[in-house]
Amino acid sequence: MLMIEFKDSCIGETFYEQLRHSLSILSGQCYERIKVNGDKGNKSYFLSINGIYGGGKEAEHVVTSVLTNTTMTVFFTKWMKDYLKQTFHYEDEQEIQTIMEIAKTLFFPSLSYKKEMVTLNFFHWQEEIYNKISPLIEDNISFSFDSFISFRLQTNKEQILDLVEKAIDEYRMELDYQIMLQKCRDFLYDHEPKVETVYVSMKDSIEFYNEDKQKISFEQVCTWLQAVTPFEKYLPIHERIIGPLVSMAPKKVVIESKECNDDLYHTLRNIFEERIKLTDTLSFDKQTFEKPGL
């Protein structure tokens, strides 16, 4: 008989229900050979599993897998929330939920958009926990689930800390991004256009042209930028595009589509909204584009 003690009866009951269901599917007509009985004590929940070894390696695998999944389901969320509240002192529930959702996109490969950011992912974490539970089940060693979590999974808990830190960084970057967008929109709203229409060429380097198709000098761009928040302070001046465009407060921005990647266009669209236009070919024939009214 294998006995597992749970101090939290809710976790014990969850494991019991899922295990009973999984073992019944595995055994079919022979379910009577594998019995799962739950007994509640005053403080703890004792789960005894009879006949598992008559079910062979498959039954052992089922017990290990269900306990692994129960552990991950409960403690992945719990440990993230504990770190956010106790280590990083987040109190706002909406902020906590947002950061946890970001963490999930980094953790689950199917959702990850920046896989290179974290070394830990769902499959590696699952495999590590499974490999720590498996010897106990295979050798029929009764144990306390809570002691197992506290001592055997300490390193797995610490791995979640690294994930949470990455998620917080992403959250703060997104906040900074949204603040930057709003500052840009506010600037456009509060300032008259210095250039009515700006054409942007990015073939070899970033160059700006006015509505008369005359190149706007680098010196002029720098002069305008001095009065504007440096939205791209981490980029070399010759690689910047958002700051210079915002500083001109144009009524219309025209960019050749094949030179503008999706991320840049998404940001520019969020700032300039209906003012921005993509074109297949950036022709300097004045008749190609309709000149905006004053």
ABEGO torsion letter per residue (X at the ends): XBBBBBABAAAAAAAAAAAAAAAAAAAEAAAAABBBBBBBBAABBBBBBBGAAAAEAAAAAAAAAAAAAAAAAAAAAAAAAAAAAAAAGBABAAAAAAAAAAAAAAABAAABABAAABABBAAAAAAAAAAAAAAAAAAGBBBBAAAAAAAAAAAAAAAAAAAAAAAAAAAAAAAAAAAAAAAAAAAAAABBBABABBBBBAAABBBBBBAAGBBBBAAAAAAAAAABBBAAAABBAAABAAAAAAAAGBABBBBBAAABBAAAAAAAAAAAEAABBBBABBBABAAABBBBBX
